Structures are given as structure tokens and as C-alpha cells.
Amino acid sequence: MSSRIADATLETFSTSWRAGWRGQRRYAMLTSLLGDPGRFVAYGTDGFIAFRVEGSWRADLARFVARMAIDGVELIPPPHTALVFAPDQLTFPDALTVQGCFDARMGQAAA
């Protein structure tokens, strides 16, 4: 399994969903699904694995956040807001921006 979120398969959140954590430093970021504002895509990594999971803001958010708290995950905020999106961009922020945030956070934690 890769630690790059671009390599992670998009999963659907459910009560039985679990991240396959292997490392101790665990980070996740919630993003908005641009094609459906009622849904989110959460990205996460521990430096060993990465995940992308989609859920409903209304039905799944509280359970997802509770799962992250149980797993000892630090939820990090998106880096900025944008007024214009690329035509093929699926989430805000996009996956590469999220990866950059995770890489920076992992580097800070290692220092």
C-alpha cells in the first residue's frame, strides 16, 4: 500500500470502514466533493498508508470524526480557499494540495 493519496482507491465510508494505519503520526483532511456539495472526501496518511474515503456531510461526518478520534488522528485544516477550480478537479482542495500539506506536516513531526 502506498502512502501517496493519489494512489489510494476511493472508498465509501460505512460504520465498518477502518483505515489500515501502520504508523503513529496519523493525519486526515476533509475536502468538499465539488460535484456533490452534500458529500465529502477525506484524505489520510500516516506516512506508510494513505486513504481516500467519501461520505455524506449529514449522515457520515460525525461517525467519521469519531473514528478518527478513536484512532488518534489529527485533523488538519485545508490550506486556503480558492475562487476558481480546474475543470477536472474533483475535490477542494485537490489531491496534490492535500498531499503537500501532509508531506509538510509529516516533515514537521519528524523534526
Disulfide bonds with the S-S distance in Angstrom:
none
